[in-house]
Amino acid sequence: MHILSDSDIEIREEFQSFIAEIPELPGCSASGITAHEAIENLKFALTELGINYS
Protein backbone atom coordinates (compact mmCIF):
# COMPACT_ATOMS: atom_id res chain seq x y z
CA MET A 1 0.00 0.00 0.00
CA HIS A 2 1.36 3.40 -0.99
CA ILE A 3 1.10 6.10 1.67
CA LEU A 4 0.86 9.56 0.17
CA SER A 5 3.29 12.29 1.20
CA ASP A 6 4.08 15.91 0.35
CA SER A 7 6.17 14.77 -2.63
CA ASP A 8 2.99 13.39 -4.25
CA ILE A 9 1.27 16.83 -4.26
CA GLU A 10 1.54 19.29 -7.13
CA ILE A 11 0.65 22.97 -6.65
CA ARG A 12 -0.35 25.48 -9.28
CA GLU A 13 -1.57 29.04 -9.12
CA GLU A 14 -4.77 29.97 -10.93
CA PHE A 15 -6.25 33.45 -10.90
CA GLN A 16 -6.18 34.48 -7.24
CA SER A 17 -5.97 31.04 -5.65
CA PHE A 18 -3.85 27.91 -5.49
CA ILE A 19 -4.76 24.37 -6.52
CA ALA A 20 -3.21 21.32 -4.83
CA GLU A 21 -3.64 18.00 -6.58
CA ILE A 22 -2.33 14.47 -6.65
CA PRO A 23 -1.74 13.31 -10.24
CA GLU A 24 -1.98 9.62 -9.28
CA LEU A 25 -5.57 10.23 -8.10
CA PRO A 26 -7.46 11.80 -11.01
CA GLY A 27 -9.95 14.40 -9.82
CA CYS A 28 -8.37 14.65 -6.37
CA SER A 29 -7.71 18.34 -5.84
CA ALA A 30 -8.42 21.19 -3.44
CA SER A 31 -8.04 24.93 -3.53
CA GLY A 32 -7.06 27.69 -1.15
CA ILE A 33 -6.13 31.34 -1.01
CA THR A 34 -2.54 30.32 -0.24
CA ALA A 35 -0.54 27.26 -1.29
CA HIS A 36 -0.44 26.14 2.34
CA GLU A 37 -4.23 26.38 2.65
CA ALA A 38 -4.71 24.38 -0.56
CA ILE A 39 -2.42 21.63 0.75
CA GLU A 40 -4.21 21.54 4.12
CA ASN A 41 -7.59 21.35 2.36
CA LEU A 42 -6.32 18.48 0.21
CA LYS A 43 -5.00 16.60 3.25
CA PHE A 44 -8.39 17.03 4.95
CA ALA A 45 -10.21 15.69 1.88
CA LEU A 46 -7.89 12.67 1.72
CA THR A 47 -8.51 11.95 5.39
CA GLU A 48 -12.27 12.15 4.88
CA LEU A 49 -11.94 9.63 2.03
CA GLY A 50 -9.94 7.28 4.25
CA ILE A 51 -6.72 7.65 2.25
CA ASN A 52 -3.49 7.34 4.24
CA TYR A 53 -1.42 10.50 4.26
CA SER A 54 1.82 11.13 6.13
C-alpha positions as CSV (number, residue, x, y, z in Angstrom):
1,M,0.0,0.0,0.0
2,H,1.4,3.4,-1.0
3,I,1.1,6.1,1.7
4,L,0.9,9.6,0.2
5,S,3.3,12.3,1.2
6,D,4.1,15.9,0.3
7,S,6.2,14.8,-2.6
8,D,3.0,13.4,-4.3
9,I,1.3,16.8,-4.3
10,E,1.5,19.3,-7.1
11,I,0.7,23.0,-6.7
12,R,-0.4,25.5,-9.3
13,E,-1.6,29.0,-9.1
14,E,-4.8,30.0,-10.9
15,F,-6.2,33.5,-10.9
16,Q,-6.2,34.5,-7.2
17,S,-6.0,31.0,-5.6
18,F,-3.8,27.9,-5.5
19,I,-4.8,24.4,-6.5
20,A,-3.2,21.3,-4.8
21,E,-3.6,18.0,-6.6
22,I,-2.3,14.5,-6.6
23,P,-1.7,13.3,-10.2
24,E,-2.0,9.6,-9.3
25,L,-5.6,10.2,-8.1
26,P,-7.5,11.8,-11.0
27,G,-9.9,14.4,-9.8
28,C,-8.4,14.6,-6.4
29,S,-7.7,18.3,-5.8
30,A,-8.4,21.2,-3.4
31,S,-8.0,24.9,-3.5
32,G,-7.1,27.7,-1.1
33,I,-6.1,31.3,-1.0
34,T,-2.5,30.3,-0.2
35,A,-0.5,27.3,-1.3
36,H,-0.4,26.1,2.3
37,E,-4.2,26.4,2.7
38,A,-4.7,24.4,-0.6
39,I,-2.4,21.6,0.8
40,E,-4.2,21.5,4.1
41,N,-7.6,21.3,2.4
42,L,-6.3,18.5,0.2
43,K,-5.0,16.6,3.3
44,F,-8.4,17.0,4.9
45,A,-10.2,15.7,1.9
46,L,-7.9,12.7,1.7
47,T,-8.5,11.9,5.4
48,E,-12.3,12.2,4.9
49,L,-11.9,9.6,2.0
50,G,-9.9,7.3,4.3
51,I,-6.7,7.7,2.2
52,N,-3.5,7.3,4.2
53,Y,-1.4,10.5,4.3
54,S,1.8,11.1,6.1
